[in-house]
Amino acid sequence: MTQEDFFNKIFVFLKNLFYYFLEIIKNIYHFLITPSTLNFLKIFFLFFSFLLFLAILILLREIEFLNKFSQEKKKKITLKKKKREILFQIKKLEDNPNKEILRKNIIKAEEILCQVLKEDGFEGENFSEQLEQAGEIIPNLKDLEKAHSFKEKIEKGEDFDEKKGEIILSIYLQTIRLLANF
C-alpha cells in the first residue's frame, strides 16, 4: 500500500464519518421540529425554567439567611468583647488603695453602668432616666438611687466615709455584673 492510497482511505473514512454525523444531526433536527416534539420541548423548558427560578429563589433566601446569621454572629462577638472590656474595667475598680482612687472608681462605675444600660436599650438623657426605664430589670433600684445621690455628692467634692464608699462601689459593681451577665 502506498502512501497515497493510505491518505485516500483516511480521506474516504473521514468523509463518510462527516456525512454520518450530518445525517444524525439532520435526523435530530427533523425529530425536534415535529409538532408533538415541539410541544414536549416547550413543556420541558417551561418546567426546567420554573425549577431554575425556584433554585434561584432558594439560593437568594439562603444568602439572605447567611447574611443575617453572620451579622448576628458579629453582634455576639462584639457583645462578648464589650463584656470582656467591662469585666476588665470592673476588676480595675475593685482595687481601692486610698480614698481618692475610691472616689474616681465610684464615678467610673456609674459611667460603666450607664454604658451597659445604653447597650441594653435604655436610652435616657441622664442616669436617673435610664434607671427609671430599666427599673423592672434592676432588683436593687433603691440602692442604686442612693448610690447615685452619693456619687453626686462626691463629685461635688464632699467628704465621705471610706466604708460607705466601698459599699456604694459594690452596689454599682453588683448591678453591672447582673446586667452584663457575669
Helices and strands as residue ranges (DSSP letters): H 3-32, H 35-93, H 99-119, H 127-133, H 141-155, H 162-179
